[in-house]
Amino acid sequence: MTTRFNVGLVQMAMSKDPAENTEKAAARVAEAAARGAQVVCLPEMYRTPYFCQSETHAAFDLAEPVDGPSVRRLSQVARQHGVAVVVPIFEERATGLYHNSAVVLDVDGTVAGLYRKMHIPDDPGFYEKFYFTPGDLGFKAIDVRPGRIGALICWDQWYPEAARLTALCGAAVLFYPTAIGWHPAEKAEFGAAQRDAWLTMQRSHAIANGCYVAAVNRVGHEREAAGAAGLEFWGTSFLCDPYGVVVAQAATDREEILVAPVDLGKIQEMRRHWPFLRDRRIDAYGDLTRRFRD
């Protein structure tokens, strides 16, 4: 493993054609690799529009197995360009059993690891509990040739426990493939606060755990039907360092590819000066496994 590597964050807008999105993702990964990225991450369920805006049984037809079209195509790209790729998929594990997952490919195109989203939301426009079974693989770090990384997904980013446990496995970067945005009717009143909370939460994960955090969002206004309010995905994909400093950040309103460095020396520096892991009172945290201390 190296002491420094570059990550690529692919902020995309999605069409209604899964094959078209897959080819676009393949081209973006290749472009990021050409710009020096060694680990590239795509947005959550990059292959389709965000169908969880409603509960529709026909949407299950969009799911794919771990060895499906996404992994087959992006494995070719990974192998051709020598780049590791975080590939988020709508996973069909078995008939009637589905997960929101991320497959991590190593630079030779082989599957290095699989993560299944642990925290599943159920909010207006984000009806994910209808579609996804909560993950059962736990929180883990995955070794790829450039370094050790963690893959978490969207709603996971609000949970410090998920970030902590993944960092405790030695992940240098926590990747969060994401699909988050505004309800258009709320944007004027709450939009700035919502986006700022999202940024602040993930920067805090970086600081508390002394690691890098990369959030990779989709962008664009997606409507399931003509005249529907839809969701306006706010982009803002970013990488922050162990001090919570934003190293690179995308716009809110267009597709972008960010390529930025991860320096393992900075992780060492931060953890030596702010030894939060050393000072944890692991003997006193048992009640974290309870729903509520009543």
C-alpha positions in Angstrom: 0.0 0.0 0.0 1.1 3.5 -0.7 1.3 6.5 1.6 -0.6 8.7 -0.8 -3.2 8.1 -3.5 -5.8 10.1 -5.5 -9.5 9.6 -5.3 -12.0 10.4 -8.0 -15.6 11.4 -7.3 -18.0 11.2 -10.1 -21.1 13.5 -9.7 -23.7 12.4 -12.3 -27.2 13.1 -13.5 -29.2 10.0 -14.4 -31.2 9.3 -17.5 -34.0 6.7 -17.6 -31.9 4.2 -19.5 -29.8 1.9 -17.3 -27.5 0.9 -20.1 -26.9 4.5 -21.0 -26.1 5.4 -17.4 -23.7 2.4 -17.2 -21.8 3.5 -20.3 -21.7 7.1 -19.0 -20.3 5.9 -15.7 -17.7 3.8 -17.5 -16.6 6.8 -19.5 -16.4 9.0 -16.3 -14.4 6.4 -14.4 -12.0 6.2 -17.4 -11.7 10.0 -17.4 -11.1 10.2 -13.7 -8.3 7.5 -14.1 -6.8 9.5 -16.9 -6.6 12.5 -14.5 -4.7 10.5 -11.9 -7.5 8.9 -9.8 -6.6 5.6 -8.3 -9.9 4.9 -6.5 -13.1 6.2 -8.1 -16.6 6.3 -6.5 -20.0 6.6 -8.3 -23.2 8.0 -6.8 -25.7 5.8 -5.0 -27.6 3.5 -7.4 -26.0 5.4 -10.3 -27.7 3.1 -12.9 -31.2 4.5 -12.6 -33.2 7.5 -11.6 -34.0 7.6 -7.9 -37.1 5.4 -8.0 -37.7 5.5 -4.2 -39.8 8.7 -4.6 -42.8 6.3 -4.7 -43.6 2.7 -3.8 -43.9 0.9 -7.2 -43.5 -2.9 -7.5 -42.4 -2.5 -11.1 -39.2 -0.8 -9.9 -37.9 -4.1 -8.6 -37.2 -5.0 -12.2 -34.4 -2.5 -12.1 -32.4 -4.6 -9.6 -29.3 -6.6 -10.6 -27.2 -9.3 -9.0 -23.7 -8.6 -7.7 -22.3 -10.1 -10.9 -24.7 -8.2 -13.1 -24.3 -5.5 -15.8 -22.8 -2.9 -13.5 -20.0 -5.0 -12.1 -19.3 -6.7 -15.5 -18.9 -3.4 -17.3 -17.0 -1.5 -14.6 -14.7 -4.5 -14.0 -13.6 -4.1 -17.6 -12.9 -0.4 -17.0 -11.1 -1.0 -13.7 -8.8 -3.6 -15.3 -8.2 -1.5 -18.4 -7.2 1.6 -16.5 -5.8 0.1 -13.4 -8.2 1.9 -11.1 -10.3 0.7 -8.1 -14.0 1.5 -8.3 -16.8 1.8 -5.7 -19.9 0.6 -7.7 -23.3 1.2 -6.0 -26.0 -1.1 -7.1 -29.6 -2.0 -6.5 -28.8 -5.6 -5.5 -31.1 -8.5 -6.2 -29.8 -11.0 -3.7 -32.6 -13.5 -4.3 -36.2 -13.4 -5.5 -38.0 -11.0 -3.3 -34.8 -10.0 -1.4 -33.1 -6.7 -2.3 -30.4 -4.5 -0.9 -28.9 -1.1 -1.5 -25.3 -2.1 -2.0 -21.8 -1.1 -3.0 -19.4 -3.4 -4.8 -15.7 -2.5 -4.4 -13.6 -3.5 -7.4 -9.8 -3.7 -7.2 -7.5 -2.4 -9.9 -7.5 -5.8 -11.7 -11.3 -5.7 -11.9 -11.9 -8.4 -9.3 -14.4 -7.9 -6.5 -12.5 -6.8 -3.3 -15.6 -6.4 -1.1 -19.3 -5.9 -0.8 -21.2 -3.5 1.5 -24.9 -3.5 2.1 -26.5 -0.3 3.4 -27.3 -0.7 7.1 -29.5 2.3 7.8 -32.7 2.5 5.6 -34.7 5.7 5.6 -38.5 6.1 5.1 -39.3 9.8 4.5 -41.5 11.5 2.0 -39.9 11.0 -1.4 -37.3 8.5 0.1 -39.4 5.4 0.6 -36.5 3.0 0.8 -37.9 0.6 3.4 -40.4 -0.6 0.7 -37.5 -1.7 -1.4 -34.4 -2.6 0.7 -33.6 -5.1 3.3 -31.2 -3.7 5.9 -27.6 -4.8 5.4 -26.3 -7.9 7.2 -22.6 -7.7 6.4 -21.7 -5.1 9.1 -19.2 -2.3 8.8 -15.9 -3.1 7.3 -12.8 -1.8 5.6 -11.9 -3.2 2.2 -8.3 -3.5 0.9 -7.7 -2.4 -2.7 -4.2 -1.9 -4.1 -4.1 1.9 -3.5 -5.1 1.6 0.2 -7.7 0.5 2.7 -11.1 2.1 2.3 -14.6 1.9 3.7 -17.9 2.0 1.7 -21.0 3.3 3.4 -24.1 4.6 1.7 -26.2 7.8 1.9 -28.4 7.5 5.1 -25.5 5.8 6.8 -23.8 9.2 6.8 -26.0 10.5 9.6 -24.7 7.8 12.1 -21.5 8.4 13.9 -21.5 4.7 15.0 -21.2 3.6 11.3 -18.3 5.9 10.6 -16.5 5.0 13.8 -16.8 1.2 13.3 -15.6 1.5 9.7 -12.7 3.7 10.8 -11.8 1.3 13.5 -11.2 -1.3 10.8 -8.4 0.9 9.4 -10.2 2.6 6.6 -8.3 5.7 5.4 -11.2 7.0 3.4 -14.9 6.6 4.2 -16.8 6.7 0.8 -20.5 7.7 0.9 -22.2 7.1 -2.4 -25.3 9.3 -2.0 -28.7 10.4 -3.4 -29.8 13.4 -1.4 -31.5 16.7 -2.3 -34.2 19.2 -1.7 -38.0 18.9 -1.9 -38.5 21.9 -4.2 -41.2 23.4 -2.0 -38.9 23.4 1.0 -35.7 24.6 -0.7 -36.2 28.3 -0.2 -36.9 28.0 3.6 -34.9 25.0 4.6 -32.5 24.3 1.8 -29.4 26.0 3.0 -29.7 24.6 6.5 -30.3 21.0 5.2 -27.3 21.1 2.9 -25.1 22.6 5.6 -26.1 19.9 8.1 -25.2 17.3 5.6 -21.8 18.8 5.0 -21.2 19.4 8.8 -22.1 15.8 9.8 -19.6 14.2 7.4 -16.8 16.7 8.2 -17.4 15.7 11.8 -16.9 12.0 11.0 -13.5 12.9 9.4 -12.4 14.9 12.5 -13.7 12.4 15.1 -12.1 9.5 13.4 -9.0 11.1 11.9 -9.6 10.0 8.4 -10.8 11.3 5.0 -14.5 11.4 4.0 -15.7 11.4 0.4 -19.4 12.0 -0.3 -20.4 11.4 -4.0 -23.9 12.7 -4.8 -26.1 12.7 -7.9 -27.2 16.0 -9.4 -30.3 17.2 -11.3 -34.1 17.5 -10.8 -35.7 14.1 -11.1 -39.4 13.7 -11.5 -41.1 10.4 -11.7 -44.0 11.8 -13.8 -44.8 15.0 -15.6 -46.0 17.7 -13.2 -44.6 15.9 -10.1 -42.6 18.0 -7.7 -39.8 15.5 -7.7 -36.5 15.9 -5.9 -33.7 18.3 -6.7 -30.4 16.5 -5.9 -27.9 19.1 -4.7 -24.7 17.6 -5.9 -22.0 19.1 -3.7 -19.8 16.0 -3.9 -16.7 16.6 -1.8 -13.6 15.2 -0.1 -12.5 16.4 3.3 -9.3 15.6 5.2 -8.9 14.4 8.8 -9.2 18.0 10.1 -12.5 18.4 8.3 -11.0 20.7 5.7 -12.8 20.4 2.4 -10.1 19.5 -0.1 -12.4 19.5 -3.2 -16.1 20.2 -3.7 -18.4 20.1 -6.7 -21.2 22.5 -7.6 -24.9 22.0 -6.8 -26.2 22.1 -10.4 -24.0 20.3 -12.8 -22.1 17.0 -13.4 -18.4 17.1 -12.3 -15.5 14.8 -11.8 -13.3 15.7 -8.8 -9.8 14.2 -8.4 -8.1 14.9 -5.1 -5.3 13.5 -3.0 -5.4 11.3 0.1 -2.3 11.6 2.3 -1.9 8.9 4.9 0.7 11.0 6.6 -1.9 13.5 7.4 -4.0 10.8 9.1 -1.0 9.9 11.2 -0.3 13.6 12.1 -3.8 14.3 13.1 -4.2 11.2 15.3 -0.9 11.9 17.1 -1.9 15.4 17.9 -5.6 14.7 18.6 -5.5 11.1 19.9 -9.3 10.6 20.1 -9.0 6.9 19.5 -6.5 6.6 22.4 -8.8 8.4 24.8 -12.0 6.6 24.0 -13.7 5.1 27.1 -14.6 1.8 25.6 -15.3 0.4 29.1 -18.2 2.9 29.4 -20.0 2.6 26.0 -22.0 -0.6 26.5 -25.3 1.2 26.5 -24.8 2.2 22.8 -26.2 -1.2 22.0 -29.5 -0.2 23.5 -32.2 1.6 21.6 -32.7 4.1 24.4 -31.5 4.4 28.0 -34.9 4.3 29.7 
